[in-house]
């Protein structure tokens, strides 16, 4: 009789070296530490907004470019922005109107801080 046993599934798995096993894992599976990324789904309707976008819109009462002006003029309560993005302080409202009229189109927007 032979002293060798017939190969079973368990004994066949024991013969696989760790390098071969690592190669199999790389080929077939992703490591558990890296979750699979799901593709982002586009909104079904063009007019619908995601809740995160709605929250950001509610927070931002003024455009991002005004932050520098707000920091520079902390006592100022209102900023007037023309359609060519010129910023006027509240005391210069009449100058802002004149400048906007000279542009011909667009509108003067006032942001109260």
C-alpha positions, 0 to 999 in steps of 0.5 A: 500500500502506498503511504500517500493519501489521495488529494482532497479539496482540503489537502489541495488548498494546503499545497497553495503557497501564500504568494499564489493565494495572494495572487488569487485574492488580487485577481478575484476579490478586492481587499475588505479595507477598500470598499467598492465605489458605486457610480453616482446616479444622475438626478432623474429630473433636471429641476430636482436638487439634492438635499446637500445642495439645498442646504448649501444654498440656504447657508450662502446668503452671498456669493463666495467672492464677497467673503474678502470684502466682508472680512475687510469691512466688518462693520459694513451691513450691505454690499452692492454688486453690479453685473460686471461684479464691481462691489460698492459699499452701502454709502456708495449706493448712488455710485453703484446705480450710476455705474450699473446704468452705464453698463446698459444691461444687467442689474444691481444686486444688494447683499445684506450681511 
